[in-house]
Amino acid sequence: MLPKIAAFVLVASVLIGILAFSQWSTEPLKVSGFIEADEIRLGSRVGGRVRAVYAKEGDAVKP
């Protein structure tokens, strides 16, 4: 009976601690990392059709 009560008190204490910490820390979480995009949308300043593309995938180009 005592181990069950001790386990309950431990779990309750951990949950209360997590809840208290989440309420105490109101600042937004800041993390660093990389974002990869699978889909992009491009627009052109001039209308028309593309006749040829002279760059290959992975080539360095100038703007």
PEWOGI-V126803 format. One record per residue. N is the residue number from 1. RES is the residue in one letter. D_FIRST is the distance of its C-alpha to the first C-alpha in Angstrom with 2 decimals. Layout:
n	res	d_first
N	RES	D_FIRST
N	RES	D_FIRST
This chain:
n	res	d_first
1	M	0.00
2	L	3.82
3	P	5.65
4	K	5.42
5	I	6.53
6	A	8.83
7	A	10.17
8	F	10.92
9	V	12.62
10	L	14.48
11	V	15.75
12	A	16.73
13	S	18.51
14	V	20.37
15	L	21.49
16	I	22.66
17	G	24.48
18	I	26.21
19	L	27.24
20	A	28.56
21	F	30.48
22	S	32.02
23	Q	33.23
24	W	34.49
25	S	36.50
26	T	39.09
27	E	41.63
28	P	42.21
29	L	40.89
30	K	43.79
31	V	43.84
32	S	46.74
33	G	47.71
34	F	50.30
35	I	51.01
36	E	52.83
37	A	54.86
38	D	55.77
39	E	58.16
40	I	60.69
41	R	63.46
42	L	66.81
43	G	69.73
44	S	73.34
45	R	75.81
46	V	78.61
47	G	78.63
48	G	79.89
49	R	79.01
50	V	78.02
51	R	80.71
52	A	79.05
53	V	76.08
54	Y	77.14
55	A	73.75
56	K	71.36
57	E	67.58
58	G	66.44
59	D	69.87
60	A	70.15
61	V	72.18
62	K	73.64
63	P	73.06
